[in-house]
């Protein structure tokens, strides 16, 4: 039964009226649609004209719906349990995901106006739970219902099934969706589970007698499962098929890539295998594009740092360096900055290894070792492309550094990353690489050093008065009073970790003429540091201690990330 809905303007017209899309772009997308026969919204995103987020807002205004491609989707077992198969079959709807925190059930549905079916589902949910719907084709939904229902999808259930049954190797390696194969479902449910728990990496680690599975959550590895080692060969094959690796090759390292739709959103997995004495070790890096680009204002920076950063961005030419170890959020910060300045009036180009977060209007190039392109050549060819802003993934050697500085000297703004421990340490590091001091002077806009610290769980952190040794650490920040600090406890909401989520702490060093003189005459790090401190430069430790006093994190967490020994 269809209710005749009031006629709504087509999506393209809505986007044009909101100034998000130009007539030309719509024309291109419509041409493309004649070739590919896909929903216009999806084409606009793949052409890079709009981002998924913008599209979602516009769609909710035009229709209240976005669509999903079920062939690349993985389904949450929890959601399936909530809706009986008969109901799903009858009204052509498929439960995709249940978010316990927000109490939100996501459904794929063939017809938005299926009021009766939606009401029947709503009746099954708790008070206050909401339903979000995504559009999908009727035949796709019916196929998916047959595929998922009637199969065990919880990790424990699948393991039980594997223990009691035989593994059919042929169907695992043939790559067709054999949902009758428990191993296929096992890998799917581990991936879904990891994305829901906001994991950044999944480690599959074979030991002599068993397979260990660990998740990296908020920067810390935690063992989630230990499985019998006899499952691992079949699991390896499945992961390799998904990520496009060679399943016959087990003695050489390989890498691959999986793109899936998990809980209704696109997630990319970078996969790397490494042969070890007990078999292949496989690590999946999860790149959740939606989390990738955070508005500058939402990075949680101190007012002063945000102000300094904006002043740095305002300088039209020179290099801005972001430093810190791997996984300290450098890329996220750089992308927030690029996103902040991204506009039609400027041309931004990036050179990355590999491109992590696709961004509209930005020309992004992946540097892959085997191609004819390394960082230095890449910058050389980019400078012929009339860019205003260049982002270079990282400066590792003299040649790249030299090219980056040359780009800065010829009037470009260059963003890049460097592996050093502190902002001031970036200057001797560049000298080590082989950058001449007179080239450095006058061409560095500023240096940011950052780390990620875990935030205390708001629900269970517990207050206490600072002890004497802690007051020593806090130094002048404590001002002779006994401040209240917090320690982690652990509850349901934070998975008994005491922490949930992370935020960045920073030190920001703006380089002005005075610093340029010091750099040009190869001043010692000590001289540079004392000059910085007279200008009110705050170190990483100080920014971290400010967060401790704010109750955002604990002293022990800060000490794990930042060296506090020189304050003791």
TORNU-742393 format. One line per field, with one value per residue (C-alpha): z, y, x; residue in one letter. Coordinates in steps of 0.05 Angstrom, whole numbers. Example, Ala and Ser with C-alpha at 12.3 -4.5 7.8 and 13.67 -1.06 7.14 Angstrom:
! residues 2
up (156/143) .
north (-90/-21) .
east (246/273) .
residu (A/S) .
This chain:
! residues 568
up (0/-19/9/-44/-15/-34/-95/-72/-115/-140/-100/-153/-152/-76/-75/-129/-91/-29/-68/-55/-127/-193/-255/-290/-235/-237/-313/-305/-253/-295/-355/-310/-285/-356/-359/-290/-268/-195/-148/-163/-91/-93/-159/-132/-75/-119/-167/-107/-116/-46/17/48/106/63/22/84/107/39/32/99/76/9/28/97/68/44/8/22/-22/12/-28/12/78/142/189/265/297/354/305/270/336/347/284/267/197/177/192/154/94/92/93/56/111/139/208/198/264/335/373/447/472/430/429/353/305/233/179/104/74/2/10/55/60/91/152/176/175/211/264/275/285/331/374/386/413/482/498/472/420/351/282/225/155/94/24/-12/-71/-55/-88/-52/15/1/-18/45/89/62/71/143/177/199/207/272/272/343/351/405/365/303/342/370/299/274/332/314/238/179/142/68/40/-31/-16/29/-24/-83/-56/-66/-6/28/89/103/117/190/177/129/182/236/200/185/257/283/236/256/329/322/285/337/393/357/349/309/294/297/308/290/323/317/376/380/408/395/357/396/374/401/390/397/431/449/433/480/457/491/481/460/443/441/389/372/322/274/255/232/163/140/171/136/69/81/100/40/-8/21/16/-53/-32/-62/-21/-47/-21/53/59/38/70/32/38/16/27/45/35/72/96/171/211/149/138/94/130/99/127/109/115/124/132/159/160/231/260/279/215/184/230/202/224/200/207/209/173/190/142/182/242/199/189/253/251/281/336/358/367/440/436/489/468/464/418/372/367/352/300/264/263/233/179/162/139/64/53/92/126/183/216/259/299/343/341/297/319/354/311/266/203/238/258/189/157/205/184/110/119/155/96/40/-8/-82/-80/-64/-93/-43/-64/-21/-27/21/36/27/23/86/82/14/12/-41/-77/-54/-105/-68/-93/-62/-61/-72/-71/-136/-178/-209/-152/-86/-40/-71/-144/-123/-95/-158/-204/-158/-162/-236/-218/-191/-119/-62/-7/-8/43/44/84/119/113/119/80/56/-14/9/61/8/-40/15/33/-40/-46/15/-13/-79/-44/-23/44/60/114/134/191/223/275/335/408/417/377/392/376/304/290/306/271/206/214/222/158/123/116/119/175/127/86/149/176/150/120/180/201/262/294/330/373/395/432/444/516/538/569/635/632/656/690/737/749/822/855/906/935/904/944/958/902/854/877/859/788/782/806/798/766/835/866/937/941/942/876/864/814/786/779/732/761/704/692/639/596/586/582/651/626/664/600/539/477/468/458/435/478/442/444/391/373/326/292/287/265/332/325/253/277/328/275/224/272/293/365/415/432/501/473/429/488/534/481/471/546/551/498/539/502/540/536/523/597/616/567/595/668/649/625/691/731/687/707/634/646/702/722/709/638/625/652/604/545/564/601/668/701/693/735/794) .
north (0/68/135/188/232/305/316/335/370/322/318/352/414/417/415/469/514/507/527/460/437/474/462/434/383/360/353/309/266/256/236/187/161/142/98/68/68/84/131/203/215/159/184/255/227/182/240/280/336/329/293/238/283/340/291/261/329/346/278/282/348/321/252/235/176/154/90/32/-20/-86/-126/-94/-90/-131/-140/-134/-199/-159/-123/-187/-217/-159/-168/-237/-264/-267/-194/-175/-218/-192/-118/-122/-94/-116/-97/-73/-46/-33/21/6/73/113/60/66/10/19/-16/-23/-16/-21/29/90/93/24/52/-13/-52/3/6/-69/-62/-3/-44/-94/-41/-10/56/114/73/104/75/100/75/68/54/-10/-49/-99/-158/-141/-140/-206/-238/-211/-236/-307/-299/-274/-304/-376/-370/-361/-292/-282/-297/-349/-384/-387/-415/-470/-484/-489/-536/-584/-580/-589/-532/-530/-500/-493/-446/-401/-389/-382/-314/-322/-305/-372/-354/-428/-424/-406/-378/-327/-303/-305/-255/-211/-210/-194/-135/-110/-118/-79/-21/-16/-14/42/-1/28/-38/-112/-160/-234/-265/-339/-369/-441/-469/-417/-355/-290/-234/-165/-98/-31/15/86/69/9/-64/-111/-185/-200/-274/-334/-387/-456/-452/-499/-444/-397/-425/-418/-349/-327/-349/-312/-247/-253/-264/-203/-159/-182/-216/-278/-338/-384/-339/-351/-338/-266/-204/-177/-120/-109/-68/-84/-34/-52/-20/-32/-8/30/70/60/34/18/-34/-34/-105/-128/-198/-217/-289/-309/-375/-396/-375/-310/-252/-206/-135/-94/-19/10/76/103/161/193/200/224/297/335/410/450/477/407/380/402/449/501/570/595/538/547/621/607/555/603/656/605/586/659/665/655/621/576/508/485/422/374/327/266/190/144/145/212/242/283/266/283/351/366/346/390/448/432/425/493/529/487/531/543/602/561/500/447/387/329/275/218/147/125/174/161/207/228/301/340/398/372/338/278/234/168/156/83/61/20/76/129/175/188/247/289/278/286/356/373/355/386/454/454/445/516/498/547/496/431/375/326/262/264/290/230/249/307/307/311/364/405/402/420/482/500/498/543/592/598/623/562/542/473/426/365/317/298/246/284/285/359/422/450/383/392/443/398/341/381/399/324/308/359/423/484/534/594/557/540/611/652/593/558/586/543/475/436/375/331/267/233/220/178/216/192/161/214/162/129/173/185/249/253/306/312/280/316/282/301/373/373/351/403/456/528/504/482/551/527/495/421/412/356/305/244/171/118/65/28/15/-15/47/48/-28/-27/11/75/114/128/165/207/279/314/353/401/449/503/542/601/620/695/738/729/653/659/694/639/585/619/621/548/566/509/476/506/578/565/536/594/643/604/603/679/683/641/575/519/448/384/366/433/425/354/378/430/372/334/395/401/330/306/255/225/237/164/168/232/200/142/189/247/246/279/258/325/357/310) .
east (0/28/7/12/67/69/115/184/236/291/355/397/353/355/431/434/385/428/489/524/524/533/491/552/564/492/497/558/525/462/505/541/474/453/516/515/443/459/423/444/466/516/545/553/594/637/650/673/622/592/613/571/554/529/489/458/433/405/373/340/310/288/265/290/328/396/409/456/490/476/527/583/547/558/500/499/474/442/397/376/353/306/264/235/247/173/164/227/206/135/151/218/261/328/356/428/452/431/468/458/484/436/382/378/359/381/339/347/278/251/195/198/123/118/83/52/118/155/100/105/181/172/125/182/230/236/204/246/285/288/289/333/319/363/336/355/326/271/307/372/336/302/368/401/345/356/431/433/372/377/452/488/521/547/621/609/555/599/657/612/590/662/681/625/628/675/709/693/757/734/677/720/772/724/703/628/586/579/540/533/608/619/689/660/612/665/709/648/626/696/699/630/646/711/679/623/675/714/776/834/871/854/912/907/968/984/1022/1048/983/929/909/906/860/874/840/874/824/843/916/921/921/872/864/792/795/840/819/843/900/865/816/870/887/815/808/872/845/780/815/861/802/767/828/851/915/946/921/976/1032/1044/1118/1123/1091/1031/983/912/850/777/720/657/594/589/528/506/570/631/693/760/808/882/907/979/1005/1073/1100/1122/1147/1076/1042/1018/1007/953/938/878/880/809/800/732/724/669/714/772/756/742/727/785/741/723/794/790/850/865/839/910/932/873/889/963/944/898/952/999/949/941/1014/1011/1078/1125/1125/1081/1108/1066/1110/1099/1105/1063/990/993/938/982/942/877/903/929/864/825/869/861/786/786/819/789/750/740/788/850/883/905/946/969/1021/1009/1030/973/914/874/814/787/767/729/764/832/878/905/961/984/1058/1068/1140/1139/1109/1154/1136/1169/1158/1214/1192/1121/1133/1172/1115/1063/1097/1080/1006/997/980/970/976/1016/1011/1069/1057/1123/1195/1241/1303/1346/1316/1244/1262/1298/1240/1191/1232/1239/1164/1158/1208/1171/1109/1071/1043/1070/1043/1082/1098/1163/1181/1209/1192/1180/1166/1235/1267/1244/1298/1359/1323/1319/1392/1407/1369/1413/1372/1417/1403/1399/1346/1307/1309/1251/1214/1184/1118/1110/1118/1064/1081/1024/1004/938/916/857/799/771/702/654/610/658/719/731/757/813/859/928/984/1049/1088/1032/1034/1108/1091/1037/1085/1062/996/972/986/994/925/908/870/821/845/810/829/800/752/716/642/595/598/673/680/712/772/762/775/733/758/820/839/902/950/997/1054/1053/1116/1106/1171/1182/1242/1277/1276/1299/1363/1376/1365/1409/1468/1456/1438/1435/1369/1377/1380/1319/1281/1295/1274/1209/1194/1203/1148/1101/1112/1076/1104/1066/1072/1040/983/973/974/921/878/891/869/807/789/793/848/889/962/980/953/992/1056/1045/1046/1091/1157/1144/1209/1243/1188/1199) .
residu (X/X/X/X/X/X/X/X/X/X/X/X/X/X/X/X/X/X/X/X/X/X/X/X/X/X/X/X/X/X/X/X/X/X/X/X/X/X/X/X/X/X/X/X/X/X/X/X/X/X/X/X/X/X/X/X/X/X/X/X/X/X/X/X/X/X/X/X/X/X/X/X/X/X/X/X/X/X/X/X/X/X/X/X/X/X/X/X/X/X/X/X/X/X/X/X/X/X/X/X/X/X/X/X/X/X/X/X/X/X/X/X/X/X/X/X/X/X/X/X/X/X/X/X/X/X/X/X/X/X/X/X/X/X/X/X/X/X/X/X/X/X/X/X/X/X/X/X/X/X/X/X/X/X/X/X/X/X/X/X/X/X/X/X/X/X/X/X/X/X/X/X/X/X/X/X/X/X/X/X/X/X/X/X/X/X/X/X/X/X/X/X/X/X/X/X/X/X/X/X/X/X/X/X/X/X/X/X/X/X/X/X/X/X/X/X/X/X/X/X/X/X/X/X/X/X/X/X/X/X/X/X/X/X/X/X/X/X/X/X/X/X/X/X/X/X/X/X/X/X/X/X/X/X/X/X/X/X/X/X/X/X/X/X/X/X/X/X/X/X/X/X/X/X/X/X/X/X/X/X/X/X/X/X/X/X/X/X/X/X/X/X/X/X/X/X/X/X/X/X/X/X/X/X/X/X/X/X/X/X/X/X/X/X/X/X/X/X/X/X/X/X/X/X/X/X/X/X/X/X/X/X/X/X/X/X/X/X/X/X/X/X/X/X/X/X/X/X/X/X/X/X/X/X/X/X/X/X/X/X/X/X/X/X/X/X/X/X/X/X/X/X/X/X/X/X/X/X/X/X/X/X/X/X/X/X/X/X/X/X/X/X/X/X/X/X/X/X/X/X/X/X/X/X/X/X/X/X/X/X/X/X/X/X/X/X/X/X/X/X/X/X/X/X/X/X/X/X/X/X/X/X/X/X/X/X/X/X/X/X/X/X/X/X/X/X/X/X/X/X/X/X/X/X/X/X/X/X/X/X/X/X/X/X/X/X/X/X/X/X/X/X/X/X/X/X/X/X/X/X/X/X/X/X/X/X/X/X/X/X/X/X/X/X/X/X/X/X/X/X/X/X/X/X/X/X/X/X/X/X/X/X/X/X/X/X/X/X/X/X/X/X/X/X/X/X/X/X/X/X/X/X/X/X/X/X/X/X/X/X/X/X/X/X/X/X/X/X/X/X/X/X/X/X/X/X/X/X/X/X/X/X/X/X/X/X/X/X) .
